Amino acid sequence: MAIGFVLSLIVLVTDLLLGTHLKDVIMMTQYLSLFDALSFAIALLFYRSVRSFLSRAFTTEPLKQWHSYLFLIVAFVVIYVAQWVIIDLLKWEIAGSQIELFGLDQMELNGIHLFFLVIAFVFTAPILEEILFRGIIFGFLKTRTAKFFALLLASLTFGLLHPGHILSATVMGAVFTLLYDKTKTLWMSILLHMAWNSLATYSLLSFVM
């Protein structure tokens, strides 16, 4: 929080002294996401114990095993079916409900804004969220409680931070967590998260472009 406050203060002072509008730009969804990722990365620099804890989650050995990719494909299919059941079949959630939340309907999606939106949604968010929810929260809880409760708490927290799609995001978080736990590397859950966010981003943009 202190890092975010300092960066926010820098932006406000810059706007005041130079007459720029950095605050308005940063408040756009994609730049806010990148801003959060930067703050998180800076915070990690100050906590060696957390970096050491996470280093075990970034092993690359599972990437050389074919069954890791089989698990990834199965996980993608499970998420797709779950989304279809929740949104299309049961209609418990509304497709495109996050458009207004993200402000996509009010955003000028020109080249530069669209570029950074894709970077934020498809690359930055998956890396940040997998490190936070699977690497740190699930990883820590797993050492303090039963794996089932660690999975449940980490997934539910992930879901609650996705307004409009809490149920489907909770299910998605559980699948990401299971994939990470099964393959023993965050790289696989990051790849799955990126693949899913690519599809979701395309779907959201199709509503507004």
ChimeraX commands (.cxc) that place a marker at each C-alpha (Angstrom):
marker #1 position 0.00,0.00,0.00 radius 0.5
marker #1 position 2.87,2.34,0.82 radius 0.5
marker #1 position 4.41,1.74,-2.60 radius 0.5
marker #1 position 1.12,2.43,-4.35 radius 0.5
marker #1 position 0.72,5.61,-2.31 radius 0.5
marker #1 position 4.20,6.83,-3.27 radius 0.5
marker #1 position 3.64,6.11,-6.97 radius 0.5
marker #1 position 0.24,7.82,-6.83 radius 0.5
marker #1 position 1.84,10.83,-5.17 radius 0.5
marker #1 position 4.47,11.01,-7.92 radius 0.5
marker #1 position 1.73,10.97,-10.57 radius 0.5
marker #1 position -0.25,13.72,-8.82 radius 0.5
marker #1 position 2.83,15.92,-8.38 radius 0.5
marker #1 position 3.78,15.40,-12.03 radius 0.5
marker #1 position 0.28,16.45,-13.14 radius 0.5
marker #1 position 0.41,19.50,-10.89 radius 0.5
marker #1 position 3.87,20.67,-11.98 radius 0.5
marker #1 position 3.72,19.82,-15.68 radius 0.5
marker #1 position 0.01,20.20,-16.33 radius 0.5
marker #1 position -0.25,16.65,-17.65 radius 0.5
marker #1 position -3.14,14.23,-17.22 radius 0.5
marker #1 position -1.32,11.10,-16.09 radius 0.5
marker #1 position -3.92,10.42,-13.39 radius 0.5
marker #1 position -6.74,10.21,-15.95 radius 0.5
marker #1 position -4.69,7.84,-18.10 radius 0.5
marker #1 position -3.64,5.61,-15.20 radius 0.5
marker #1 position -7.24,5.32,-14.01 radius 0.5
marker #1 position -8.08,3.56,-17.28 radius 0.5
marker #1 position -8.40,-0.18,-16.59 radius 0.5
marker #1 position -5.36,-1.37,-18.50 radius 0.5
marker #1 position -3.01,1.23,-17.05 radius 0.5
marker #1 position -4.36,0.68,-13.54 radius 0.5
marker #1 position -3.63,-3.02,-13.96 radius 0.5
marker #1 position -0.08,-2.27,-15.13 radius 0.5
marker #1 position 0.31,0.19,-12.25 radius 0.5
marker #1 position -0.75,-2.52,-9.78 radius 0.5
marker #1 position 1.68,-5.00,-11.33 radius 0.5
marker #1 position 4.53,-2.51,-11.04 radius 0.5
marker #1 position 3.69,-1.86,-7.39 radius 0.5
marker #1 position 3.55,-5.61,-6.72 radius 0.5
marker #1 position 6.89,-6.21,-8.45 radius 0.5
marker #1 position 8.55,-3.44,-6.46 radius 0.5
marker #1 position 7.10,-4.87,-3.24 radius 0.5
marker #1 position 8.60,-8.28,-4.05 radius 0.5
marker #1 position 12.03,-6.68,-4.30 radius 0.5
marker #1 position 11.83,-5.82,-0.61 radius 0.5
marker #1 position 10.81,-9.29,0.57 radius 0.5
marker #1 position 13.55,-11.82,-0.08 radius 0.5
marker #1 position 11.72,-14.50,1.91 radius 0.5
marker #1 position 8.71,-14.23,-0.40 radius 0.5
marker #1 position 10.94,-14.41,-3.48 radius 0.5
marker #1 position 12.65,-17.47,-2.04 radius 0.5
marker #1 position 9.27,-19.05,-1.28 radius 0.5
marker #1 position 8.07,-18.37,-4.83 radius 0.5
marker #1 position 11.25,-19.61,-6.51 radius 0.5
marker #1 position 10.21,-23.20,-5.80 radius 0.5
marker #1 position 6.97,-22.58,-7.69 radius 0.5
marker #1 position 8.76,-21.57,-10.87 radius 0.5
marker #1 position 10.53,-24.82,-11.60 radius 0.5
marker #1 position 10.81,-25.52,-15.34 radius 0.5
marker #1 position 11.21,-29.31,-15.15 radius 0.5
marker #1 position 7.44,-29.98,-15.57 radius 0.5
marker #1 position 7.53,-27.99,-18.83 radius 0.5
marker #1 position 9.58,-30.83,-20.32 radius 0.5
marker #1 position 6.93,-33.44,-19.48 radius 0.5
marker #1 position 4.21,-34.08,-22.06 radius 0.5
marker #1 position 1.53,-34.88,-19.49 radius 0.5
marker #1 position 1.80,-31.32,-18.10 radius 0.5
marker #1 position 0.38,-30.06,-21.39 radius 0.5
marker #1 position -2.31,-32.73,-21.32 radius 0.5
marker #1 position -3.37,-31.44,-17.89 radius 0.5
marker #1 position -3.38,-27.90,-19.31 radius 0.5
marker #1 position -5.66,-28.87,-22.20 radius 0.5
marker #1 position -8.04,-30.74,-19.89 radius 0.5
marker #1 position -8.11,-27.75,-17.53 radius 0.5
marker #1 position -8.96,-25.40,-20.41 radius 0.5
marker #1 position -11.84,-27.65,-21.49 radius 0.5
marker #1 position -13.14,-27.86,-17.90 radius 0.5
marker #1 position -13.15,-24.05,-17.60 radius 0.5
marker #1 position -14.85,-23.67,-20.98 radius 0.5
marker #1 position -17.60,-26.15,-20.07 radius 0.5
marker #1 position -18.07,-24.57,-16.63 radius 0.5
marker #1 position -18.40,-21.11,-18.18 radius 0.5
marker #1 position -20.91,-22.42,-20.72 radius 0.5
marker #1 position -23.01,-24.06,-18.00 radius 0.5
marker #1 position -22.95,-21.04,-15.66 radius 0.5
marker #1 position -23.42,-18.30,-18.30 radius 0.5
marker #1 position -25.19,-19.85,-21.27 radius 0.5
marker #1 position -27.13,-22.79,-19.87 radius 0.5
marker #1 position -28.12,-21.73,-16.35 radius 0.5
marker #1 position -27.73,-17.99,-16.97 radius 0.5
marker #1 position -26.48,-17.39,-13.43 radius 0.5
marker #1 position -24.09,-14.77,-14.82 radius 0.5
marker #1 position -24.29,-12.40,-17.77 radius 0.5
marker #1 position -21.79,-12.48,-20.60 radius 0.5
marker #1 position -20.11,-9.12,-21.07 radius 0.5
marker #1 position -21.14,-7.85,-17.64 radius 0.5
marker #1 position -17.58,-6.67,-17.00 radius 0.5
marker #1 position -17.62,-4.26,-19.92 radius 0.5
marker #1 position -19.07,-1.47,-17.80 radius 0.5
marker #1 position -16.93,-2.46,-14.81 radius 0.5
marker #1 position -13.76,-2.10,-16.86 radius 0.5
marker #1 position -15.08,1.02,-18.55 radius 0.5
marker #1 position -14.61,-0.49,-21.99 radius 0.5
marker #1 position -17.84,1.07,-23.21 radius 0.5
marker #1 position -16.48,4.54,-22.36 radius 0.5
marker #1 position -12.92,3.95,-23.51 radius 0.5
marker #1 position -11.43,5.19,-26.75 radius 0.5
marker #1 position -9.93,1.96,-28.05 radius 0.5
marker #1 position -7.35,3.41,-30.37 radius 0.5
marker #1 position -4.02,1.75,-31.16 radius 0.5
marker #1 position -2.05,2.57,-28.01 radius 0.5
marker #1 position -4.90,2.02,-25.54 radius 0.5
marker #1 position -5.83,-1.26,-27.22 radius 0.5
marker #1 position -2.21,-2.41,-27.20 radius 0.5
marker #1 position -1.79,-1.81,-23.47 radius 0.5
marker #1 position -5.20,-3.33,-22.74 radius 0.5
marker #1 position -4.09,-6.57,-24.38 radius 0.5
marker #1 position -0.75,-6.45,-22.54 radius 0.5
marker #1 position -2.54,-5.89,-19.21 radius 0.5
marker #1 position -5.33,-8.44,-19.65 radius 0.5
marker #1 position -3.49,-11.21,-21.51 radius 0.5
marker #1 position 0.00,-11.04,-20.01 radius 0.5
marker #1 position 0.33,-8.87,-16.90 radius 0.5
marker #1 position -2.86,-9.90,-15.07 radius 0.5
marker #1 position -2.31,-13.67,-15.44 radius 0.5
marker #1 position 1.28,-13.46,-14.18 radius 0.5
marker #1 position 0.36,-11.20,-11.26 radius 0.5
marker #1 position -2.72,-13.19,-10.26 radius 0.5
marker #1 position -1.03,-16.58,-10.49 radius 0.5
marker #1 position 1.85,-15.41,-8.32 radius 0.5
marker #1 position -0.53,-13.87,-5.79 radius 0.5
marker #1 position -3.37,-16.41,-5.61 radius 0.5
marker #1 position -1.64,-19.68,-6.47 radius 0.5
marker #1 position 1.97,-18.98,-5.54 radius 0.5
marker #1 position 1.53,-16.95,-2.35 radius 0.5
marker #1 position -2.01,-17.45,-0.97 radius 0.5
marker #1 position -2.50,-21.12,-1.89 radius 0.5
marker #1 position 1.16,-21.92,-1.32 radius 0.5
marker #1 position 1.13,-20.38,2.16 radius 0.5
marker #1 position -2.26,-21.79,3.20 radius 0.5
marker #1 position -1.23,-25.26,2.05 radius 0.5
marker #1 position 1.53,-25.25,4.66 radius 0.5
marker #1 position -0.87,-24.16,7.42 radius 0.5
marker #1 position -4.07,-26.09,6.70 radius 0.5
marker #1 position -5.49,-28.97,4.68 radius 0.5
marker #1 position -4.96,-28.71,0.93 radius 0.5
marker #1 position -8.71,-28.72,0.29 radius 0.5
marker #1 position -9.29,-25.67,2.49 radius 0.5
marker #1 position -6.26,-23.92,0.99 radius 0.5
marker #1 position -7.70,-24.51,-2.49 radius 0.5
marker #1 position -11.17,-23.38,-1.42 radius 0.5
marker #1 position -10.00,-20.17,0.27 radius 0.5
marker #1 position -7.59,-19.20,-2.53 radius 0.5
marker #1 position -10.22,-19.88,-5.22 radius 0.5
marker #1 position -12.99,-18.04,-3.38 radius 0.5
marker #1 position -10.73,-15.02,-2.84 radius 0.5
marker #1 position -9.92,-15.04,-6.54 radius 0.5
marker #1 position -13.60,-15.24,-7.42 radius 0.5
marker #1 position -14.65,-12.42,-5.08 radius 0.5
marker #1 position -12.19,-10.11,-6.81 radius 0.5
marker #1 position -13.95,-10.66,-10.15 radius 0.5
marker #1 position -17.31,-8.84,-9.73 radius 0.5
marker #1 position -19.99,-9.96,-12.15 radius 0.5
marker #1 position -18.42,-13.40,-12.52 radius 0.5
marker #1 position -17.80,-14.47,-8.95 radius 0.5
marker #1 position -19.03,-18.05,-9.37 radius 0.5
marker #1 position -17.33,-18.75,-12.68 radius 0.5
marker #1 position -14.13,-17.04,-11.51 radius 0.5
marker #1 position -14.14,-19.14,-8.34 radius 0.5
marker #1 position -14.45,-22.30,-10.42 radius 0.5
marker #1 position -11.73,-20.99,-12.71 radius 0.5
marker #1 position -9.50,-20.24,-9.74 radius 0.5
marker #1 position -9.99,-23.78,-8.47 radius 0.5
marker #1 position -8.97,-25.20,-11.86 radius 0.5
marker #1 position -5.89,-22.96,-12.00 radius 0.5
marker #1 position -4.96,-24.09,-8.49 radius 0.5
marker #1 position -5.45,-27.77,-9.28 radius 0.5
marker #1 position -3.32,-27.41,-12.41 radius 0.5
marker #1 position -0.57,-25.72,-10.42 radius 0.5
marker #1 position -0.74,-28.34,-7.68 radius 0.5
marker #1 position -0.74,-31.20,-10.19 radius 0.5
marker #1 position 2.13,-29.93,-12.35 radius 0.5
marker #1 position 4.11,-28.35,-9.48 radius 0.5
marker #1 position 4.90,-25.22,-11.47 radius 0.5
marker #1 position 3.24,-21.82,-11.82 radius 0.5
marker #1 position 4.30,-21.69,-15.45 radius 0.5
marker #1 position 1.49,-24.06,-16.45 radius 0.5
marker #1 position -1.24,-22.13,-14.61 radius 0.5
marker #1 position 0.16,-18.90,-16.05 radius 0.5
marker #1 position -0.01,-20.34,-19.58 radius 0.5
marker #1 position -3.59,-21.51,-19.00 radius 0.5
marker #1 position -4.56,-18.14,-17.50 radius 0.5
marker #1 position -3.04,-16.31,-20.48 radius 0.5
marker #1 position -4.84,-18.57,-22.94 radius 0.5
marker #1 position -8.17,-18.06,-21.19 radius 0.5
marker #1 position -7.72,-14.30,-20.84 radius 0.5
marker #1 position -6.90,-14.11,-24.56 radius 0.5
marker #1 position -10.27,-15.68,-25.33 radius 0.5
marker #1 position -12.07,-13.53,-22.73 radius 0.5
marker #1 position -10.44,-10.32,-23.96 radius 0.5
marker #1 position -11.42,-11.09,-27.54 radius 0.5
marker #1 position -14.97,-11.78,-26.37 radius 0.5
marker #1 position -15.20,-8.52,-24.40 radius 0.5
marker #1 position -13.79,-6.46,-27.25 radius 0.5
marker #1 position -16.26,-8.04,-29.67 radius 0.5
marker #1 position -19.05,-6.38,-27.67 radius 0.5
marker #1 position -17.62,-2.88,-28.02 radius 0.5
marker #1 position -15.75,-2.83,-31.33 radius 0.5
marker link #1:1,2 radius 0.2
marker link #1:2,3 radius 0.2
marker link #1:3,4 radius 0.2
marker link #1:4,5 radius 0.2
marker link #1:5,6 radius 0.2
marker link #1:6,7 radius 0.2
marker link #1:7,8 radius 0.2
marker link #1:8,9 radius 0.2
marker link #1:9,10 radius 0.2
marker link #1:10,11 radius 0.2
marker link #1:11,12 radius 0.2
marker link #1:12,13 radius 0.2
marker link #1:13,14 radius 0.2
marker link #1:14,15 radius 0.2
marker link #1:15,16 radius 0.2
marker link #1:16,17 radius 0.2
marker link #1:17,18 radius 0.2
marker link #1:18,19 radius 0.2
marker link #1:19,20 radius 0.2
marker link #1:20,21 radius 0.2
marker link #1:21,22 radius 0.2
marker link #1:22,23 radius 0.2
marker link #1:23,24 radius 0.2
marker link #1:24,25 radius 0.2
marker link #1:25,26 radius 0.2
marker link #1:26,27 radius 0.2
marker link #1:27,28 radius 0.2
marker link #1:28,29 radius 0.2
marker link #1:29,30 radius 0.2
marker link #1:30,31 radius 0.2
marker link #1:31,32 radius 0.2
marker link #1:32,33 radius 0.2
marker link #1:33,34 radius 0.2
marker link #1:34,35 radius 0.2
marker link #1:35,36 radius 0.2
marker link #1:36,37 radius 0.2
marker link #1:37,38 radius 0.2
marker link #1:38,39 radius 0.2
marker link #1:39,40 radius 0.2
marker link #1:40,41 radius 0.2
marker link #1:41,42 radius 0.2
marker link #1:42,43 radius 0.2
marker link #1:43,44 radius 0.2
marker link #1:44,45 radius 0.2
marker link #1:45,46 radius 0.2
marker link #1:46,47 radius 0.2
marker link #1:47,48 radius 0.2
marker link #1:48,49 radius 0.2
marker link #1:49,50 radius 0.2
marker link #1:50,51 radius 0.2
marker link #1:51,52 radius 0.2
marker link #1:52,53 radius 0.2
marker link #1:53,54 radius 0.2
marker link #1:54,55 radius 0.2
marker link #1:55,56 radius 0.2
marker link #1:56,57 radius 0.2
marker link #1:57,58 radius 0.2
marker link #1:58,59 radius 0.2
marker link #1:59,60 radius 0.2
marker link #1:60,61 radius 0.2
marker link #1:61,62 radius 0.2
marker link #1:62,63 radius 0.2
marker link #1:63,64 radius 0.2
marker link #1:64,65 radius 0.2
marker link #1:65,66 radius 0.2
marker link #1:66,67 radius 0.2
marker link #1:67,68 radius 0.2
marker link #1:68,69 radius 0.2
marker link #1:69,70 radius 0.2
marker link #1:70,71 radius 0.2
marker link #1:71,72 radius 0.2
marker link #1:72,73 radius 0.2
marker link #1:73,74 radius 0.2
marker link #1:74,75 radius 0.2
marker link #1:75,76 radius 0.2
marker link #1:76,77 radius 0.2
marker link #1:77,78 radius 0.2
marker link #1:78,79 radius 0.2
marker link #1:79,80 radius 0.2
marker link #1:80,81 radius 0.2
marker link #1:81,82 radius 0.2
marker link #1:82,83 radius 0.2
marker link #1:83,84 radius 0.2
marker link #1:84,85 radius 0.2
marker link #1:85,86 radius 0.2
marker link #1:86,87 radius 0.2
marker link #1:87,88 radius 0.2
marker link #1:88,89 radius 0.2
marker link #1:89,90 radius 0.2
marker link #1:90,91 radius 0.2
marker link #1:91,92 radius 0.2
marker link #1:92,93 radius 0.2
marker link #1:93,94 radius 0.2
marker link #1:94,95 radius 0.2
marker link #1:95,96 radius 0.2
marker link #1:96,97 radius 0.2
marker link #1:97,98 radius 0.2
marker link #1:98,99 radius 0.2
marker link #1:99,100 radius 0.2
marker link #1:100,101 radius 0.2
marker link #1:101,102 radius 0.2
marker link #1:102,103 radius 0.2
marker link #1:103,104 radius 0.2
marker link #1:104,105 radius 0.2
marker link #1:105,106 radius 0.2
marker link #1:106,107 radius 0.2
marker link #1:107,108 radius 0.2
marker link #1:108,109 radius 0.2
marker link #1:109,110 radius 0.2
marker link #1:110,111 radius 0.2
marker link #1:111,112 radius 0.2
marker link #1:112,113 radius 0.2
marker link #1:113,114 radius 0.2
marker link #1:114,115 radius 0.2
marker link #1:115,116 radius 0.2
marker link #1:116,117 radius 0.2
marker link #1:117,118 radius 0.2
marker link #1:118,119 radius 0.2
marker link #1:119,120 radius 0.2
marker link #1:120,121 radius 0.2
marker link #1:121,122 radius 0.2
marker link #1:122,123 radius 0.2
marker link #1:123,124 radius 0.2
marker link #1:124,125 radius 0.2
marker link #1:125,126 radius 0.2
marker link #1:126,127 radius 0.2
marker link #1:127,128 radius 0.2
marker link #1:128,129 radius 0.2
marker link #1:129,130 radius 0.2
marker link #1:130,131 radius 0.2
marker link #1:131,132 radius 0.2
marker link #1:132,133 radius 0.2
marker link #1:133,134 radius 0.2
marker link #1:134,135 radius 0.2
marker link #1:135,136 radius 0.2
marker link #1:136,137 radius 0.2
marker link #1:137,138 radius 0.2
marker link #1:138,139 radius 0.2
marker link #1:139,140 radius 0.2
marker link #1:140,141 radius 0.2
marker link #1:141,142 radius 0.2
marker link #1:142,143 radius 0.2
marker link #1:143,144 radius 0.2
marker link #1:144,145 radius 0.2
marker link #1:145,146 radius 0.2
marker link #1:146,147 radius 0.2
marker link #1:147,148 radius 0.2
marker link #1:148,149 radius 0.2
marker link #1:149,150 radius 0.2
marker link #1:150,151 radius 0.2
marker link #1:151,152 radius 0.2
marker link #1:152,153 radius 0.2
marker link #1:153,154 radius 0.2
marker link #1:154,155 radius 0.2
marker link #1:155,156 radius 0.2
marker link #1:156,157 radius 0.2
marker link #1:157,158 radius 0.2
marker link #1:158,159 radius 0.2
marker link #1:159,160 radius 0.2
marker link #1:160,161 radius 0.2
marker link #1:161,162 radius 0.2
marker link #1:162,163 radius 0.2
marker link #1:163,164 radius 0.2
marker link #1:164,165 radius 0.2
marker link #1:165,166 radius 0.2
marker link #1:166,167 radius 0.2
marker link #1:167,168 radius 0.2
marker link #1:168,169 radius 0.2
marker link #1:169,170 radius 0.2
marker link #1:170,171 radius 0.2
marker link #1:171,172 radius 0.2
marker link #1:172,173 radius 0.2
marker link #1:173,174 radius 0.2
marker link #1:174,175 radius 0.2
marker link #1:175,176 radius 0.2
marker link #1:176,177 radius 0.2
marker link #1:177,178 radius 0.2
marker link #1:178,179 radius 0.2
marker link #1:179,180 radius 0.2
marker link #1:180,181 radius 0.2
marker link #1:181,182 radius 0.2
marker link #1:182,183 radius 0.2
marker link #1:183,184 radius 0.2
marker link #1:184,185 radius 0.2
marker link #1:185,186 radius 0.2
marker link #1:186,187 radius 0.2
marker link #1:187,188 radius 0.2
marker link #1:188,189 radius 0.2
marker link #1:189,190 radius 0.2
marker link #1:190,191 radius 0.2
marker link #1:191,192 radius 0.2
marker link #1:192,193 radius 0.2
marker link #1:193,194 radius 0.2
marker link #1:194,195 radius 0.2
marker link #1:195,196 radius 0.2
marker link #1:196,197 radius 0.2
marker link #1:197,198 radius 0.2
marker link #1:198,199 radius 0.2
marker link #1:199,200 radius 0.2
marker link #1:200,201 radius 0.2
marker link #1:201,202 radius 0.2
marker link #1:202,203 radius 0.2
marker link #1:203,204 radius 0.2
marker link #1:204,205 radius 0.2
marker link #1:205,206 radius 0.2
marker link #1:206,207 radius 0.2
marker link #1:207,208 radius 0.2
marker link #1:208,209 radius 0.2
view
